[in-house]
Amino acid sequence: SVNATLEDELLTRSSQSSRTSYAIAADLLEMELKKILIEKMEGNNKSAYAEEPVQTTCQMEKTTHPVFETGVDDQPIVQTSTHPEWFTQPKRPPSPDRAWNTTLPAAQGDAQSW
């Protein structure tokens, strides 16, 4: 199993060299973390293959969104506004005065003096 393999690897590493207890503890922690990771990965694989709900063609063709029925009985609500100026058409802006700049002289010569 995974636990036995990791423990064997830890014993092999610790017996091959004389190391401090700190290094051995660090290796042990690393092995425990690897073990947890492997267990989580195996758990994820099992859940990835979980059976999905199966729908028939009839069930798939049914709409899941509500449909609102409208009929002849539905009439728009007519209500006068307390602010009629909000809903009036804006007045057309005055036509532009195209002769506003005809009295200005055109610049003659170079615009830059330098």
Secondary structure per residue as TSV (DSSP state, phi and psi in degrees):
chain	resnum	aa	ss	phi	psi
A	1	S	-	360.0	175.0
A	2	V	H	-65.9	-42.0
A	3	N	H	-61.3	-44.7
A	4	A	H	-63.9	-41.4
A	5	T	H	-63.2	-44.4
A	6	L	H	-66.3	-40.7
A	7	E	H	-65.4	-40.0
A	8	D	H	-62.0	-42.3
A	9	E	H	-64.5	-38.6
A	10	L	H	-66.0	-43.5
A	11	L	H	-64.2	-39.9
A	12	T	H	-62.7	-46.1
A	13	R	H	-63.7	-41.9
A	14	S	H	-73.3	-29.7
A	15	S	H	-81.5	-22.7
A	16	Q	H	-75.2	-22.4
A	17	S	S	-143.4	152.6
A	18	S	-	-90.0	106.9
A	19	R	-	-121.2	169.2
A	20	T	-	-74.9	163.3
A	21	S	H	-66.6	-25.1
A	22	Y	H	-65.1	-45.2
A	23	A	H	-65.3	-39.1
A	24	I	H	-66.1	-41.2
A	25	A	H	-64.4	-37.6
A	26	A	H	-64.7	-41.8
A	27	D	H	-64.3	-40.9
A	28	L	H	-62.2	-42.9
A	29	L	H	-62.5	-42.9
A	30	E	H	-60.8	-42.3
A	31	M	H	-65.4	-39.9
A	32	E	H	-64.0	-40.9
A	33	L	H	-65.1	-40.5
A	34	K	H	-62.4	-40.3
A	35	K	H	-62.4	-45.2
A	36	I	H	-62.0	-42.8
A	37	L	H	-62.6	-44.2
A	38	I	H	-63.3	-42.2
A	39	E	H	-63.3	-40.7
A	40	K	H	-65.8	-40.4
A	41	M	H	-64.5	-40.6
A	42	E	H	-65.2	-37.9
A	43	G	H	-65.3	-39.0
A	44	N	H	-66.7	-37.7
A	45	N	H	-63.7	-38.9
A	46	K	H	-65.6	-41.5
A	47	S	H	-73.5	-24.2
A	48	A	H	-69.4	-27.7
A	49	Y	T	-97.8	15.9
A	50	A	-	-63.3	149.9
A	51	E	-	-70.8	129.1
A	52	E	-	-88.5	148.3
A	53	P	-	-65.5	138.2
A	54	V	-	-103.7	134.1
A	55	Q	-	-114.5	142.4
A	56	T	-	-80.6	168.8
A	57	T	H	-62.2	-37.9
A	58	C	H	-60.9	-43.5
A	59	Q	H	-66.6	-34.5
A	60	M	H	-72.5	-30.5
A	61	E	H	-77.1	-20.1
A	62	K	S	-70.1	139.3
A	63	T	-	-79.9	140.8
A	64	T	-	-95.0	-8.7
A	65	H	S	-94.2	141.5
A	66	P	-	-69.0	143.3
A	67	V	-	-109.9	126.0
A	68	F	-	-95.6	122.7
A	69	E	-	-84.4	133.0
A	70	T	-	-119.8	145.9
A	71	G	-	-141.6	-170.9
A	72	V	T	-68.1	-28.3
A	73	D	T	-66.2	-23.4
A	74	D	-	-75.4	120.6
A	75	Q	-	-122.3	144.7
A	76	P	-	-67.2	146.7
A	77	I	-	-84.9	120.5
A	78	V	-	-100.6	120.7
A	79	Q	-	-142.5	136.0
A	80	T	-	-80.1	146.0
A	81	S	-	-88.9	147.9
A	82	T	S	-81.3	-9.1
A	83	H	-	-127.8	77.5
A	84	P	G	-66.5	-23.2
A	85	E	G	-68.4	-18.5
A	86	W	G	-70.2	-26.2
A	87	F	G	-113.6	14.6
A	88	T	S	-88.5	155.0
A	89	Q	-	-70.0	136.3
A	90	P	-	-67.5	147.9
A	91	K	-	-72.0	150.0
A	92	R	-	-71.0	133.9
A	93	P	-	-65.6	152.6
A	94	P	-	-64.0	150.5
A	95	S	-	-68.0	144.2
A	96	P	-	-66.9	146.7
A	97	D	-	-87.1	103.5
A	98	R	T	-77.9	-13.4
A	99	A	T	-94.4	11.3
A	100	W	T	-65.6	-31.3
A	101	N	T	-105.5	11.6
A	102	T	T	-73.9	-19.7
A	103	T	T	-84.5	-12.5
A	104	L	S	-83.1	136.8
A	105	P	-	-74.0	147.6
A	106	A	-	-76.1	146.1
A	107	A	-	-71.0	128.7
A	108	Q	-	-105.8	142.3
A	109	G	S	79.9	-164.8
A	110	D	-	-73.3	137.2
A	111	A	S	-75.3	-27.9
A	112	Q	-	-100.6	131.8
A	113	S	-	-94.3	-3.4
A	114	W	-	-105.0	360.0
